[in-house]
């Protein structure tokens, strides 16, 4: 972890309310860093806390259902946790931007798409309307929207899903953010469009020196576009590694099981596996977690100690961490 | 799968289904022909708007076809009356993407599961409780689950219930429309394995519709690729995977992200130019010509026929593309 990180999150804890006075964590002591030109993928099944992690960083938690319960979010030397909302509003969209899964719900259906891009420029930067217009048109070209001047005056419903997601990206990039958080940006899109959109994010990341946090459940997308991978389970980070190591030697039993359950031809035999390895059961609800490793009930390698205490995140090599008693044992799983 | 010799379970000929909309006629399914053998899985892939869901719904007669023939076990069901369809529906069932929308939220699982038996007067009334319990067991649920409502289940369990209902009357063919697309990958594996097990137990045939090429690649014996209401290529899975011929199939397959170490993935992506043309006004000639990197003058004028490139015991490899006209 060098000092040239753009965003660095330390021991972040976010809680949800259950009943009147009880709170339970949905993001639990999570650390992460993103450097310029780097993509960190956050993976895990639905309900593992990926999106809440993103919303926590953006300071967009649903109030009063959720609250911050500790940690720091350092962006360029400032702790976002300590900023008043007015100042946070200036940072959102300018220094750190977010793309959501469903482009239709993050666009205003009653406003032309061009106007929506112009607005986000004027919101953050001092410039004339004419200049904002010109910059918005440039952004249209940058994100690869054909016939930009004509598209500029159209409404979201005129555009295809892929084009809408490009508009959302244009808005997110309007003020050249340092960090882009993309929450399942291509899940609603077809595979050929997905490739185009991810290629676009990757190119802009390199050109602009952005850091990208890519939240996805698709491990293929991770392998292709991320430099580092972080696996979440039940609100905790259970593994982190560089992408090459992760796909070559996944350490945590959950990571291994996730990778094994992806239907794809086997490399060695070039055939398809006869039976797809399943992960039994489902992700436990985070308000009902007992002591011990949250994955223990579904884990093939679990032993008694796994249900007693939560395994700490432990460094296993220069760039990798894993939270598992079985892996961390001398002569254990790995 | 020796479906070439035996009479096919399902034989679709020149099937056409248009949707009338205020803006014009959508050519959702436009002259499609294929066959499905007993016990076989035919995968149907394509991107949004290619007509794959309309095709699935037309096969089970949730849509009335505008033209063509759907022969099931030798009988043309494309024009059967509602009443006559009822007996056919014992043999052809459907599973949808969103089990929550296809299960009545106000009924308990037992009622939902008893309905097919009641409608088709299968078994004695007194035996039906036992039949429901047995069905639940077959899809990996517990008899206790019968006395709960759909909202009390997870997405994967709800899909198990929908599958149990579909197989209740021992159908010969189940049309699955994106049955695992809404599920997490670990749960997806559970449902995929379940579908496979049920197939080997009862010699079921599936028409498996999905935008997810990996899932179709895993499950299907043969795969049909759709583009703007037409089949552009159909082949046994290994042939299509190893040697996709149609430029659209090639582009589609090259876009699948692979979960392998980045250093091992040698990516040769074939980008698709432009956007999907409107299915209301499909391009002349080959419908793919507006985006095809190999487009020739002939492609704009003349629609290529789906013709056989290679014969095989597991099915023929057919493609609709002028590049292969010499064969």
HADDOCK unambig.tbl for C-alpha pairs under 7 A between the chains (distance, minus, plus):
assign (segid A and resid 45 and name CA) (segid B and resid 184 and name CA) 5.87 0.50 0.50
assign (segid A and resid 46 and name CA) (segid B and resid 184 and name CA) 6.78 0.50 0.50
assign (segid A and resid 190 and name CA) (segid B and resid 47 and name CA) 5.80 0.50 0.50
assign (segid A and resid 190 and name CA) (segid B and resid 48 and name CA) 6.74 0.50 0.50
assign (segid A and resid 191 and name CA) (segid B and resid 255 and name CA) 6.08 0.50 0.50
assign (segid A and resid 191 and name CA) (segid B and resid 256 and name CA) 6.52 0.50 0.50
assign (segid A and resid 192 and name CA) (segid B and resid 252 and name CA) 6.19 0.50 0.50
assign (segid A and resid 192 and name CA) (segid B and resid 255 and name CA) 5.49 0.50 0.50
assign (segid A and resid 195 and name CA) (segid B and resid 255 and name CA) 6.04 0.50 0.50
assign (segid A and resid 219 and name CA) (segid B and resid 259 and name CA) 5.27 0.50 0.50
assign (segid A and resid 220 and name CA) (segid B and resid 257 and name CA) 4.43 0.50 0.50
assign (segid A and resid 220 and name CA) (segid B and resid 258 and name CA) 4.29 0.50 0.50
assign (segid A and resid 220 and name CA) (segid B and resid 259 and name CA) 3.91 0.50 0.50
assign (segid A and resid 221 and name CA) (segid B and resid 257 and name CA) 5.54 0.50 0.50
assign (segid A and resid 223 and name CA) (segid B and resid 258 and name CA) 6.84 0.50 0.50
assign (segid A and resid 223 and name CA) (segid B and resid 259 and name CA) 5.44 0.50 0.50
assign (segid A and resid 223 and name CA) (segid B and resid 260 and name CA) 6.15 0.50 0.50
assign (segid A and resid 223 and name CA) (segid B and resid 261 and name CA) 6.41 0.50 0.50
assign (segid A and resid 223 and name CA) (segid B and resid 262 and name CA) 5.58 0.50 0.50
assign (segid A and resid 224 and name CA) (segid B and resid 257 and name CA) 6.55 0.50 0.50
assign (segid A and resid 224 and name CA) (segid B and resid 262 and name CA) 6.23 0.50 0.50
assign (segid A and resid 244 and name CA) (segid B and resid 261 and name CA) 5.03 0.50 0.50
assign (segid A and resid 244 and name CA) (segid B and resid 262 and name CA) 5.82 0.50 0.50
assign (segid A and resid 244 and name CA) (segid B and resid 263 and name CA) 6.99 0.50 0.50
assign (segid A and resid 247 and name CA) (segid B and resid 260 and name CA) 5.67 0.50 0.50
assign (segid A and resid 247 and name CA) (segid B and resid 261 and name CA) 4.73 0.50 0.50
assign (segid A and resid 248 and name CA) (segid B and resid 261 and name CA) 5.67 0.50 0.50
assign (segid A and resid 258 and name CA) (segid B and resid 186 and name CA) 6.34 0.50 0.50
assign (segid A and resid 261 and name CA) (segid B and resid 185 and name CA) 6.51 0.50 0.50
assign (segid A and resid 261 and name CA) (segid B and resid 186 and name CA) 5.84 0.50 0.50
assign (segid A and resid 261 and name CA) (segid B and resid 189 and name CA) 5.89 0.50 0.50
assign (segid A and resid 262 and name CA) (segid B and resid 185 and name CA) 6.55 0.50 0.50
assign (segid A and resid 263 and name CA) (segid B and resid 214 and name CA) 5.77 0.50 0.50
assign (segid A and resid 263 and name CA) (segid B and resid 215 and name CA) 5.98 0.50 0.50
assign (segid A and resid 263 and name CA) (segid B and resid 218 and name CA) 6.06 0.50 0.50
assign (segid A and resid 264 and name CA) (segid B and resid 214 and name CA) 5.85 0.50 0.50
assign (segid A and resid 264 and name CA) (segid B and resid 218 and name CA) 6.84 0.50 0.50
assign (segid A and resid 272 and name CA) (segid B and resid 218 and name CA) 6.44 0.50 0.50
assign (segid A and resid 275 and name CA) (segid B and resid 193 and name CA) 6.58 0.50 0.50
assign (segid A and resid 276 and name CA) (segid B and resid 189 and name CA) 5.87 0.50 0.50
assign (segid A and resid 276 and name CA) (segid B and resid 193 and name CA) 6.51 0.50 0.50
assign (segid A and resid 277 and name CA) (segid B and resid 189 and name CA) 6.84 0.50 0.50
assign (segid A and resid 278 and name CA) (segid B and resid 186 and name CA) 5.74 0.50 0.50
assign (segid A and resid 278 and name CA) (segid B and resid 189 and name CA) 5.36 0.50 0.50
assign (segid A and resid 278 and name CA) (segid B and resid 190 and name CA) 5.53 0.50 0.50
assign (segid A and resid 279 and name CA) (segid B and resid 186 and name CA) 5.31 0.50 0.50
